[in-house]
Amino acid sequence: MSTDWISQQAVHSPDKIAIYFEDQEISYLSYYYHAVAFQNYIEINYPNIEKIGILMESCPEYLYLIMAGMRLQSIIVPLNTRLSTSELQNQIEFLDIKLIFTKNTFNSLISDLNLNIVNIDTIAQSLKFDGIVSINLDYSQIQFIVFTSGSTGKPKGVQISFYNNFYSSIASGLKLGVFSDDNWLLTIPLFHVGGLAIVLRSIIYGTSITILKKFDPLRIEEIVNKYNISLISLIPTMLKRIYNADGLKVKPNSLRGILLSGEKLSPDLISISIQNMIPIYFGYGMTETSSHLVSADIYQLKRFGTTVGQPLSYSKVTIIDKDSNLLIPNKIGEIIVSGPTVTSGYYNHQELFDARQTIHGFMTSDLGYIDNNGNLFVIQRKDDMVVSSGENIYPSEVEDIILTYPEIINVAVFGIPDKFWGEKLIAVIIAKSKIVESTLIDFTKQKLAGYKVPKSFIYVDNFPLTQSGKLNRSELKKQVLSKLKIELD
C-alpha cells in the first residue's frame, strides 16, 4: 500500500506550481482540491463506477480526472479524439464504459450513445475543503486501459497498473535525472502512454508540467524560454518540423532533454541535433511497456548512430530466433522485453497476450539486434520482412537508402505477391517532384545488393496513418494492391 500521489505532493509542496496552462498557474494544493472536487462529483452522481472514459484534448481538467480516478480506484480510459463515432462506439461498448467526461468540441461524437456523458464545461465545482485526506493505493490495481495504435491489426486494450506506471516513472528518472525545477512540456496526446507517462512522472516526482494546447513548431523556442522548460517529449517528425521552421535555433538554457520515440530516427536528425547542441534522447517502448523502457542519450547516438540504447533500470531486453532460442550479439531476431513496466494483459483478450509470452518475456513483434556494447537496434516490425527468391529483405534498410535521394520526402517499402519471386519489392514514395524510375533504381543499386532494389516505384500524395499518427503500413499495402488489382491472401 502507498499514499495516493496527488495528496503526497499537496502535503509536501502545496505552493509549488504543478501545472502551467496558457495564463493559468496551478499549485499542487489547487491541483489536489480540483481532483477531489471531481472525485466528490463522481461519488455523488455515479457511485462505484468501475471505468471512467475521457474524451477531450489535453487540459488541466484531464489531469484532475486522472487523479480523481486514482483516488476513486476507478480505471481511467483515455479515448482517442481522432476516432470516428463508430470507432469510439466499438471501444466504449467493448470496455462497457458507463461514464464519459468530455467537452463541447467532442460532445457530438458520442451524444447518440446510450451512456452517461458529462460535459465538464457545464458542471460547477466547489473547492471548499478542510485539510488533505490521503487514499491508500493498491499498486496491483489497474490504473488505465489504453488502446494500442493498431499499426499491426485491431487495437487492443492494454491494462496498465499503478505498479507498471510507478516503475516506469522511477526508471525514467534514473535515466534522465530529476531536478526540483523540472518542467516537462506536454505535446503528446493523453490517449497515448507517452503523454500519460509525463503526467505520472511529474506527480510522482513533484515537478511541473506545461500543457501545450496546440503544437506549433514556430513557437517551441518561445514556449521553452517563457516557461523554463527542461524536458520535452516528441516524435522525430515533430522535431524535424521544428528544425525546418527554425523553431529551435539554439539550445535554451533551461532545456536539458528532448525525448524522441514512436518512429525511426534518421541520421540527419541526429547530426542536426549534435550540431545545434540539442540534447536529444531516443527511446523505444510501446503501450504494453507503459511508455519507453530502452533509451539512448545524445552521446550514445553520436557514437553508435541510430541505436535506441540500453534497457532502463529494472527492464531486460533479449533477442530470440523463431524457435525462442537466445541469439548472440549482432544477430537479428525478435525483440523480447521483460520487467515491472510490462503489462499483465489485454482487456478481455488475455489469450492474445498469453500467446506472446515466452520463457524470456513478452514478444514485441519487432525485429532487432543487440551489438557487442549492449545497445539495441530496432530494424522493423516482424511482419514487414519480405522474403524474395529465398532472401530475407528488411524494408527499413531499403527505405533508409531511398530517403537519402534529395527529392524524396517519404517512402514505404514492402513486398507484394509475385509468381516468379514469391514476393517482389515495391517502393511507395512521396516526392517533391516526379523522378524517372530508372534513376531511382540505379541510385538504389549503387548502395544495395540487387535483390534489395525495388522492382517498381509508385507515387502517392500521402500515406494512411494509424490512430496515433504512425504509418498504417497494412492499409497502404491494401491500397496499392487494389490499385494494381492484386488480391491479398
C-alpha positions as CSV (number, residue, x, y, z in Angstrom):
1,M,0.0,0.0,0.0
2,S,1.1,3.6,-0.7
3,T,-0.5,7.0,-0.3
4,D,-2.0,8.5,-3.4
5,W,0.4,10.7,-5.3
6,I,-1.6,13.9,-5.5
7,S,-2.2,14.1,-1.8
8,Q,1.5,13.4,-1.2
9,Q,2.5,16.4,-3.3
10,A,-0.3,18.6,-1.8
11,V,1.3,18.0,1.6
12,H,4.9,18.2,0.7
13,S,4.8,21.1,-1.9
14,P,1.4,22.9,-1.6
15,D,2.5,26.2,-3.1
16,K,4.7,24.8,-5.9
17,I,3.3,25.3,-9.4
18,A,2.2,21.8,-10.7
19,I,0.5,22.9,-13.9
20,Y,1.1,25.7,-16.4
21,F,-1.7,26.1,-19.0
22,E,-2.0,29.3,-21.0
23,D,-2.4,32.0,-18.4
24,Q,-3.1,29.6,-15.5
25,E,-0.6,28.6,-12.8
26,I,-2.0,25.8,-10.7
27,S,-0.3,24.9,-7.4
28,Y,-0.2,21.4,-6.1
29,L,-2.7,22.3,-3.4
30,S,-5.1,23.6,-6.0
31,Y,-4.4,20.6,-8.2
32,Y,-5.4,18.4,-5.2
33,Y,-8.6,20.4,-4.5
34,H,-9.7,20.2,-8.1
35,A,-9.1,16.5,-8.2
36,V,-11.1,16.0,-5.0
37,A,-13.9,18.1,-6.5
38,F,-14.2,15.8,-9.4
39,Q,-13.9,12.8,-7.1
40,N,-16.8,14.1,-5.0
41,Y,-18.9,14.8,-8.1
42,I,-18.4,11.3,-9.3
43,E,-19.0,9.7,-6.0
44,I,-22.3,11.5,-5.5
45,N,-23.7,11.2,-9.0
46,Y,-22.1,7.9,-10.2
47,P,-21.2,5.8,-7.1
48,N,-19.0,2.7,-7.5
49,I,-18.2,3.5,-11.2
50,E,-15.7,1.0,-12.5
51,K,-14.4,2.8,-15.6
52,I,-14.3,6.5,-16.5
53,G,-13.8,7.4,-20.1
54,I,-12.2,10.8,-21.0
55,L,-12.7,12.3,-24.5
56,M,-11.0,15.7,-24.6
57,E,-7.8,17.4,-25.6
58,S,-5.0,17.9,-23.0
59,C,-6.1,20.4,-20.4
60,P,-5.9,20.8,-16.6
61,E,-9.3,19.1,-16.2
62,Y,-8.0,16.0,-17.9
63,L,-5.3,15.8,-15.2
64,Y,-7.8,16.4,-12.4
65,L,-9.9,13.5,-13.7
66,I,-6.8,11.2,-13.8
67,M,-6.1,12.0,-10.1
68,A,-9.8,11.6,-9.2
69,G,-9.9,8.2,-10.8
70,M,-6.8,7.2,-8.8
71,R,-8.5,8.3,-5.6
72,L,-11.7,6.5,-6.5
73,Q,-9.8,3.4,-7.6
74,S,-11.7,3.6,-10.9
75,I,-10.0,2.7,-14.2
76,I,-9.3,5.7,-16.5
77,V,-9.8,5.1,-20.2
78,P,-8.3,7.8,-22.3
79,L,-10.3,7.9,-25.6
80,N,-8.7,9.0,-28.9
81,T,-10.2,12.3,-30.1
82,R,-9.3,11.5,-33.7
83,L,-11.6,8.5,-33.9
84,S,-14.9,8.4,-35.8
85,T,-18.2,7.9,-33.9
86,S,-18.3,4.2,-34.9
87,E,-14.8,3.6,-33.8
88,L,-15.4,5.2,-30.4
89,Q,-18.6,3.3,-30.1
90,N,-16.8,0.0,-30.7
91,Q,-14.3,0.8,-28.0
92,I,-16.8,2.1,-25.5
93,E,-19.1,-1.0,-25.9
94,F,-16.1,-3.4,-25.8
95,L,-15.0,-2.0,-22.4
96,D,-18.6,-1.5,-21.2
97,I,-17.8,2.2,-20.2
98,K,-20.8,3.8,-18.5
99,L,-19.4,7.3,-17.8
100,I,-17.5,9.6,-20.1
101,F,-16.3,13.1,-19.4
102,T,-15.9,15.4,-22.5
103,K,-16.0,19.0,-23.7
104,N,-18.2,20.8,-26.2
105,T,-15.8,20.1,-29.0
106,F,-16.3,16.3,-28.9
107,N,-19.8,16.0,-27.5
108,S,-21.3,15.4,-30.9
109,L,-19.1,12.3,-31.4
110,I,-20.8,10.4,-28.6
111,S,-24.1,12.2,-28.0
112,D,-26.2,9.4,-29.5
113,L,-24.6,6.7,-27.5
114,N,-26.5,5.1,-24.6
115,L,-24.3,6.1,-21.6
116,N,-23.7,8.9,-19.1
117,I,-22.0,11.8,-20.7
118,V,-20.7,14.7,-18.6
119,N,-19.7,17.9,-20.3
120,I,-17.1,19.5,-18.0
121,D,-17.9,22.9,-19.5
122,T,-21.3,22.8,-17.8
123,I,-20.6,21.4,-14.3
124,A,-19.7,23.7,-11.4
125,Q,-17.1,22.6,-8.8
126,S,-16.8,23.7,-5.2
127,L,-13.3,23.9,-3.8
128,K,-14.2,24.4,-0.2
129,F,-12.4,21.6,1.8
130,D,-10.9,21.2,5.2
131,G,-7.4,19.7,5.1
132,I,-5.9,17.0,2.9
133,V,-7.2,13.4,3.1
134,S,-4.9,10.7,1.7
135,I,-6.1,7.5,0.0
136,N,-4.1,4.2,0.1
137,L,-3.2,2.8,-3.3
138,D,-3.1,-0.8,-4.2
139,Y,-0.3,-1.0,-6.8
140,S,-1.6,-4.2,-8.2
141,Q,-4.8,-2.5,-9.4
142,I,-5.3,-1.4,-13.0
143,Q,-5.0,2.4,-13.4
144,F,-5.5,2.8,-17.1
145,I,-6.8,0.9,-20.1
146,V,-5.1,2.3,-23.2
147,F,-5.7,1.1,-26.7
148,T,-2.8,0.2,-28.9
149,S,-2.4,2.2,-32.1
150,G,-3.5,-0.7,-34.3
151,S,-0.5,-0.5,-36.6
152,T,-0.4,-4.3,-36.8
153,G,-4.1,-5.1,-36.6
154,K,-7.2,-4.3,-34.5
155,P,-6.4,-2.1,-31.5
156,K,-6.2,-3.9,-28.1
157,G,-7.0,-2.6,-24.7
158,V,-3.8,-2.7,-22.7
159,Q,-4.3,-2.9,-18.9
160,I,-1.7,-0.7,-17.1
161,S,-1.4,-1.0,-13.3
162,F,-0.1,1.5,-10.7
163,Y,2.8,-0.9,-10.3
164,N,3.6,-0.6,-14.1
165,N,3.4,3.2,-14.0
166,F,5.4,3.6,-10.8
167,Y,8.4,1.6,-12.1
168,S,8.2,3.3,-15.5
169,S,8.5,6.7,-13.8
170,I,11.3,5.6,-11.5
171,A,13.3,4.1,-14.4
172,S,12.8,7.2,-16.5
173,G,14.0,9.4,-13.6
174,L,17.1,7.3,-13.2
175,K,18.0,7.7,-16.9
176,L,17.1,11.4,-17.4
177,G,17.7,12.6,-13.9
178,V,15.2,14.6,-11.8
179,F,15.7,18.2,-10.7
180,S,13.3,20.2,-8.4
181,D,12.8,22.9,-11.0
182,D,12.0,20.4,-13.9
183,N,9.1,21.5,-16.1
184,W,8.0,19.0,-18.8
185,L,6.3,20.3,-21.9
186,L,3.3,18.1,-22.7
187,T,2.9,17.8,-26.5
188,I,1.9,14.2,-26.8
189,P,-1.9,13.5,-26.6
190,L,-3.1,11.9,-23.4
191,F,-4.6,9.0,-25.2
192,H,-1.0,7.8,-25.7
193,V,1.1,6.2,-22.9
194,G,3.8,8.7,-23.8
195,G,1.5,11.6,-22.8
196,L,0.2,9.8,-19.7
197,A,3.8,9.0,-18.6
198,I,4.7,12.7,-18.5
199,V,1.7,13.4,-16.1
200,L,2.7,10.5,-13.9
201,R,6.4,11.3,-13.7
202,S,5.6,14.9,-12.8
203,I,3.2,13.9,-10.0
204,I,5.4,11.2,-8.6
205,Y,8.5,13.4,-8.5
206,G,6.6,16.6,-7.6
207,T,7.8,18.5,-10.6
208,S,6.0,20.8,-13.0
209,I,4.2,20.2,-16.3
210,T,3.3,22.7,-19.0
211,I,0.3,21.7,-21.2
212,L,0.6,22.8,-24.8
213,K,-2.9,23.4,-26.3
214,K,-1.6,23.2,-29.9
215,F,1.7,22.1,-31.3
216,D,3.3,25.0,-33.3
217,P,6.9,24.4,-34.4
218,L,7.4,28.1,-34.8
219,R,6.6,28.8,-31.1
220,I,8.6,26.0,-29.4
221,E,11.6,28.1,-28.6
222,E,9.4,30.9,-27.3
223,I,7.5,28.5,-25.0
224,V,10.6,26.8,-23.7
225,N,12.1,30.1,-22.7
226,K,8.8,31.5,-21.3
227,Y,8.2,28.5,-19.0
228,N,11.8,27.4,-18.4
229,I,11.0,24.0,-20.0
230,S,13.6,21.4,-19.1
231,L,12.2,18.3,-20.9
232,I,10.1,17.7,-24.0
233,S,8.7,14.5,-25.5
234,L,8.2,14.5,-29.3
235,I,8.1,12.0,-32.2
236,P,11.0,12.6,-34.6
237,T,8.7,14.1,-37.2
238,M,7.7,16.8,-34.8
239,L,11.4,17.7,-34.1
240,K,12.1,17.7,-37.8
241,R,9.2,20.2,-38.3
242,I,10.7,22.4,-35.5
243,Y,14.1,22.4,-37.2
244,N,12.7,23.1,-40.6
245,A,10.8,26.1,-39.2
246,D,13.8,27.3,-37.3
247,G,11.8,26.9,-34.2
248,L,14.8,25.8,-32.1
249,K,17.8,27.5,-33.5
250,V,19.9,27.4,-30.3
251,K,19.7,25.4,-27.1
252,P,17.7,27.3,-24.5
253,N,19.5,27.4,-21.1
254,S,16.7,25.5,-19.3
255,L,16.4,22.7,-21.8
256,R,18.2,19.5,-20.8
257,G,16.5,16.8,-22.8
258,I,14.2,16.1,-25.7
259,L,12.9,12.5,-25.6
260,L,12.1,11.1,-29.0
261,S,10.2,7.9,-29.7
262,G,7.4,6.5,-31.8
263,E,9.1,6.2,-35.1
264,K,12.5,5.9,-36.8
265,L,15.2,8.5,-36.1
266,S,17.1,9.5,-39.1
267,P,20.9,10.1,-39.1
268,D,20.3,13.6,-40.4
269,L,18.2,14.5,-37.4
270,I,20.9,13.2,-35.1
271,S,23.5,15.3,-36.9
272,I,21.4,18.5,-36.7
273,S,20.8,17.9,-33.0
274,I,24.5,17.4,-32.4
275,Q,25.4,20.5,-34.5
276,N,22.9,22.7,-32.6
277,M,23.8,21.1,-29.2
278,I,20.2,20.0,-28.7
279,P,20.3,17.2,-26.0
280,I,18.1,14.5,-27.6
281,Y,17.3,11.0,-26.3
282,F,15.9,8.3,-28.5
283,G,13.6,5.8,-26.7
284,Y,11.9,2.5,-27.6
285,G,8.8,1.2,-26.0
286,M,5.1,0.5,-26.6
287,T,1.8,0.7,-24.9
288,E,2.4,-2.8,-23.4
289,T,5.5,-1.5,-21.6
290,S,3.9,1.6,-20.1
291,S,6.0,4.0,-22.3
292,H,9.7,3.6,-23.2
293,L,11.9,1.0,-21.5
294,V,15.0,1.5,-23.6
295,S,16.8,4.8,-24.2
296,A,19.9,6.3,-25.7
297,D,21.3,9.7,-24.9
298,I,23.0,12.1,-27.3
299,Y,26.5,10.7,-26.5
300,Q,25.3,7.1,-27.4
301,L,23.7,8.4,-30.6
302,K,26.8,10.3,-31.6
303,R,29.0,7.2,-31.0
304,F,26.7,4.4,-32.2
305,G,24.2,6.0,-34.7
306,T,20.5,5.2,-34.6
307,T,20.6,2.9,-31.6
308,V,17.7,3.1,-29.1
309,G,20.3,2.5,-26.4
310,Q,20.2,0.1,-23.4
311,P,17.4,-1.0,-21.2
312,L,16.3,1.3,-18.4
313,S,16.7,0.1,-14.8
314,Y,14.6,-2.9,-13.8
315,S,13.9,-3.9,-17.5
316,K,15.6,-6.6,-19.6
317,V,15.8,-6.9,-23.4
318,T,16.8,-10.1,-25.3
319,I,16.8,-11.3,-28.9
320,I,15.4,-14.7,-29.9
321,D,15.1,-16.7,-33.1
322,K,11.9,-18.3,-34.4
323,D,12.4,-21.3,-32.0
324,S,12.7,-19.0,-29.0
325,N,16.5,-19.6,-28.7
326,L,18.5,-16.6,-27.4
327,L,20.7,-15.1,-30.1
328,I,24.3,-13.9,-29.8
329,P,25.2,-10.2,-30.4
330,N,24.6,-8.7,-33.8
331,K,22.2,-11.4,-34.9
332,I,18.8,-10.2,-36.0
333,G,15.8,-11.7,-34.3
334,E,12.6,-10.8,-32.4
335,I,12.9,-8.3,-29.5
336,I,11.8,-9.7,-26.2
337,V,11.1,-7.4,-23.2
338,S,10.5,-8.2,-19.5
339,G,10.3,-6.3,-16.2
340,P,7.9,-4.5,-14.0
341,T,6.7,-2.0,-16.6
342,V,5.3,-4.7,-18.9
343,T,1.5,-5.1,-18.8
344,S,-0.2,-8.1,-17.3
345,G,-2.5,-8.5,-20.2
346,Y,-5.1,-7.2,-22.7
347,Y,-8.7,-6.5,-21.5
348,N,-11.0,-9.4,-22.4
349,H,-8.3,-10.9,-24.7
350,Q,-5.9,-12.5,-22.3
351,E,-5.3,-15.3,-24.8
352,L,-3.8,-12.8,-27.2
353,F,-1.4,-11.6,-24.6
354,D,-0.5,-15.1,-23.4
355,A,0.3,-16.1,-27.0
356,R,3.0,-13.5,-27.0
357,Q,4.7,-14.8,-23.8
358,T,7.9,-16.8,-23.9
359,I,10.2,-18.0,-21.1
360,H,12.3,-14.9,-21.8
361,G,9.5,-12.4,-21.7
362,F,7.0,-10.5,-23.9
363,M,7.3,-10.9,-27.7
364,T,7.2,-7.3,-29.2
365,S,6.7,-8.4,-32.8
366,D,9.7,-6.1,-33.6
367,L,12.9,-7.3,-35.2
368,G,16.3,-6.0,-34.0
369,Y,19.7,-6.9,-32.6
370,I,21.9,-6.1,-29.7
371,D,25.5,-5.1,-30.6
372,N,28.7,-6.0,-28.7
373,N,28.3,-3.0,-26.4
374,G,24.8,-4.0,-25.3
375,N,23.0,-1.4,-27.5
376,L,19.7,-2.3,-29.0
377,F,19.0,-1.5,-32.7
378,V,15.3,-1.8,-33.9
379,I,15.0,-2.8,-37.5
380,Q,11.3,-3.0,-38.2
381,R,8.1,-4.9,-37.4
382,K,8.4,-8.7,-37.8
383,D,5.5,-8.9,-40.2
384,D,7.1,-6.3,-42.5
385,M,10.0,-8.6,-43.5
386,V,10.0,-9.6,-47.2
387,V,11.2,-13.0,-48.5
388,S,12.0,-12.7,-52.2
389,S,13.6,-15.7,-54.0
390,G,14.7,-17.1,-50.7
391,E,16.4,-13.9,-49.5
392,N,15.3,-12.0,-46.4
393,I,14.9,-8.3,-47.1
394,Y,14.4,-5.7,-44.4
395,P,12.3,-2.9,-45.9
396,S,13.6,-0.3,-43.3
397,E,17.2,-0.8,-44.7
398,V,15.9,0.0,-48.3
399,E,13.8,2.9,-47.0
400,D,16.8,4.5,-45.3
401,I,18.7,4.4,-48.6
402,I,15.9,5.8,-50.8
403,L,15.3,8.6,-48.3
404,T,18.8,9.9,-49.0
405,Y,17.7,10.8,-52.5
406,P,17.2,14.6,-52.5
407,E,13.7,14.8,-53.9
408,I,12.2,12.1,-51.7
409,I,10.0,13.2,-48.8
410,N,8.9,9.8,-47.5
411,V,8.9,6.2,-48.6
412,A,7.4,2.9,-47.6
413,V,8.8,-0.4,-49.0
414,F,7.0,-3.7,-48.8
415,G,6.6,-7.0,-50.8
416,I,3.6,-7.9,-53.0
417,P,2.8,-11.4,-54.3
418,D,4.8,-12.5,-57.4
419,K,4.6,-15.8,-59.2
420,F,8.3,-15.9,-60.0
421,W,9.9,-14.4,-56.9
422,G,7.3,-15.3,-54.3
423,E,7.3,-11.7,-53.3
424,K,8.7,-8.7,-55.1
425,L,9.7,-5.4,-53.6
426,I,8.0,-2.2,-54.4
427,A,8.5,1.3,-53.0
428,V,5.7,3.8,-52.4
429,I,7.0,7.3,-52.4
430,I,6.0,10.9,-51.7
431,A,8.3,13.2,-53.6
432,K,8.8,16.9,-54.3
433,S,8.6,16.1,-58.0
434,K,8.3,13.0,-60.1
435,I,11.6,11.2,-60.7
436,V,12.4,8.8,-63.6
437,E,12.0,5.3,-62.2
438,S,15.3,4.1,-63.8
439,T,17.1,6.9,-62.0
440,L,15.8,5.7,-58.6
441,I,16.6,2.1,-59.5
442,D,20.2,3.0,-60.5
443,F,20.6,5.1,-57.3
444,T,19.5,2.2,-55.1
445,K,21.6,-0.3,-57.0
446,Q,24.7,1.7,-56.2
447,K,24.1,1.3,-52.5
448,L,22.4,-2.1,-52.1
449,A,22.5,-5.7,-53.3
450,G,20.5,-6.2,-56.5
451,Y,17.8,-8.4,-54.7
452,K,17.1,-5.5,-52.3
453,V,16.3,-3.0,-55.1
454,P,12.5,-2.3,-55.6
455,K,11.1,-3.6,-58.9
456,S,8.9,-0.5,-59.2
457,F,8.2,2.8,-57.6
458,I,4.7,4.1,-57.0
459,Y,3.9,7.8,-56.3
460,V,1.2,8.9,-53.8
461,D,0.3,12.2,-52.3
462,N,0.1,11.0,-48.7
463,F,0.2,7.9,-46.5
464,P,-2.7,6.4,-44.5
465,L,-2.0,6.8,-40.8
466,T,-3.0,4.9,-37.6
467,Q,-4.9,6.5,-34.7
468,S,-1.6,7.6,-33.2
469,G,-0.3,9.2,-36.4
470,K,2.1,6.4,-37.5
471,L,2.2,4.9,-41.0
472,N,-0.5,2.4,-41.4
473,R,1.6,0.0,-43.5
474,S,-1.1,-2.7,-43.9
475,E,-3.7,-0.2,-45.1
476,L,-1.2,1.4,-47.6
477,K,-0.4,-2.1,-48.9
478,K,-4.1,-2.8,-49.4
479,Q,-4.5,0.4,-51.3
480,V,-1.5,-0.4,-53.5
481,L,-2.7,-3.9,-54.2
482,S,-6.1,-2.6,-55.0
483,K,-4.6,-0.2,-57.4
484,L,-2.6,-2.9,-59.0
485,K,-5.6,-5.3,-58.9
486,I,-3.8,-7.9,-56.9
487,E,-5.6,-9.8,-54.2
488,L,-4.0,-10.1,-50.7
489,D,-4.3,-13.5,-49.2
